[in-house]
Amino acid sequence: MSLKKASLIIILILLIDQISKIYIKTSFVLGEEVKVLDWFSILFVENEGMAWGAKIPGEYGKLLLTLFRLGAIVGIGYWLWDSVRNNGSRILITAIACIFAGAFGNIIDSVFYGLIFDDSYGHVAQFLPEAGGYGTLFHGKVVDMLYFPLYEGILPNWLPIWGGEYFSFFDPVFNIADTAISVGVGLLLLFNKKAFPKKENEE
């Protein structure tokens, strides 16, 4: 696969990711939920840290996380360029392109959203508010909105240990960028042999 085709994949993912995030940010109040199906909702949350809401503690934790992400995207970009240069498999290049696009999509939030939006507490955020954004450069929050509560309820009493307790699955709220990263990693895991074919020893 050529670098041009890989770039088209990246641009497409970034457009879908950012359009969906900007729409949610400028249309929903933080915590607002719209049920689409019994097992799928649009739920607006903001993630200040890493996956699963984990954070780096301390005053400079958010800045360190954003700088780490920027360093990681440079490494992934080089991996993509090198794979194309060395005629890597289509699966490999597609997977790296998905991971790059997903990582870059969330970096845009982390770097710029604090500057270009005001907060979403109790009201719909404005784009480029006159009073300025809710944060500073590198201190933006990642917008998440895809929520799949596949099961919510009380577990049967006959179950050992957890019987009779409330249980929910799947709780994480994520976005298109997260989905792209998961698809990329999934491709590498499921099609590992095609992504990394062993070169036959030259005689």
HUQUIQUI-V540903 format. One record per pair of residues at least 6 apart in sequence whose ideal C-beta (glycine too) atoms are under 6 Angstrom apart, sorted by the first residue. I is the first residue (numbers start at 1). GAP is how many residues later the second one is. Records with the same first field share a line. If there is no record, write none. Layout:
I: GAP, GAP
//
This chain:
1: 89, 92
3: 81
6: 87, 91
9: 88
10: 87, 90, 91
13: 88, 167
14: 87, 91
16: 160
17: 88, 159, 160
20: 156
21: 122
24: 20, 119, 121
25: 92, 100, 118
26: 99, 101
28: 16
29: 95
30: 14, 90, 91
32: 12
33: 8, 10
34: 8
35: 6
39: 111
40: 108
41: 106
42: 103
43: 104, 130
44: 101
45: 99, 128
46: 95
47: 6, 95, 97
48: 93
49: 6
56: 8, 9
62: 77
63: 75
66: 44, 72
69: 38
73: 30, 31, 34
76: 23, 24
79: 17
80: 16, 20
83: 9, 10, 13
89: 105, 106
91: 96, 100, 103, 104
92: 103
95: 89, 92, 93
98: 82, 85, 86
99: 82, 85
101: 79
102: 75, 78, 79
105: 72
106: 36, 71
109: 31, 33, 34
110: 30
111: 27
112: 28
113: 27
114: 19, 20, 21, 22, 25, 26
115: 18
116: 12, 17
117: 8, 16
118: 7, 8, 11, 16
119: 15
144: 29, 30, 31
146: 28
147: 26
148: 22
150: 19, 20
151: 18
152: 16
154: 12
155: 7, 8, 10, 12
157: 6, 7
188: 7
//
